[in-house]
């Protein structure tokens, strides 16, 4: 494996790595036929995530003659495993040719660590400044430079449902607020489903808490939690943690051992009625042939579109710079965004997409994105740094067992003090 070769190179010392780096695009992992390989590092290993990646790979094959895709995916939702592996590789001077990173605070971590190459000149060459909305370009620009090419915009605050389970329980209509949602959870439970709300491990619990915070605080105050404008010891946060705890009482108790797809399976199998999850779930359900599903925005979130954006970067020290740039060009192109987003549940970051090309869920999401209020996500890096995200995930993991609301709020207050503005 090429990455094993690179690890071996890394351990012989920095000088050797620098030499390999200096070779740049000539040491491109090519094979005897003259084809160069581009190692693309993601956490999109299965289901709808892999379907999206496959779409991008077929476009890359058309656009980038002489370059072959090498799959560096490390499975695990939200990059729970991939980010650890990536951090170790970057530390060892063994970067993939390109990797997936969330736009926003998560990307800033890599930029501030000096791990990424400025690709603003390529933005001009590829016409990307006109293709992406000005707000997104502003968000991506750091000291006048741009370091990533966004592939997609996902929405985090969506509840996915099993329609048959709901019909059997006599639940009709969409709950407008938390009280109505809890009444529906009670109805489903009364129909014999013990744990109607499917929940997975720590980061999926953080997503659920974030949705509750949006309901209880409103989008603006919620956004303030991440930029210092709202205190984490606010009474609204106390209420949210209480509401979150009430919701967890309807969830499967084995949640900490389940990735998001394992929790999703409870909904697919009719063992649960609901799951709060990002809209990659639409693509995953489609990829698994599930048709009996519905969705609604988390009750009480109104028109808030909790966004996150996947993007790809050129790491410093990438072996195949030309190939990586061709990957980035494909990611940013109209054809690449269509090939990817139609299969990934996300909407394109570009403004020139044709909604009719997309499945019904994404068509609705495109409308909501335009009309809604935007709020970022910590679980998926648009709101908080990776250190803050790890602290929040670990606090949620502890709460899942100890259910100590006071301790959870204190830990979240301390995390904000440590990480805000850094
Ligand atoms: C997010 C990522 C999505 C999706 C999800 C579940 O962090 O942005 O594209 O892959 O994780 O793994």
Boltz pocket constraint, residues with backbone or C-beta under 6 A from the ligand:
constraints:
  - pocket:
      binder: B
      contacts: [[A, 43], [A, 44], [A, 49], [A, 76], [A, 77], [A, 78], [A, 79], [A, 102], [A, 154], [A, 278], [A, 280], [A, 308], [A, 309], [A, 310], [A, 379], [A, 380]]
      max_distance: 6.0
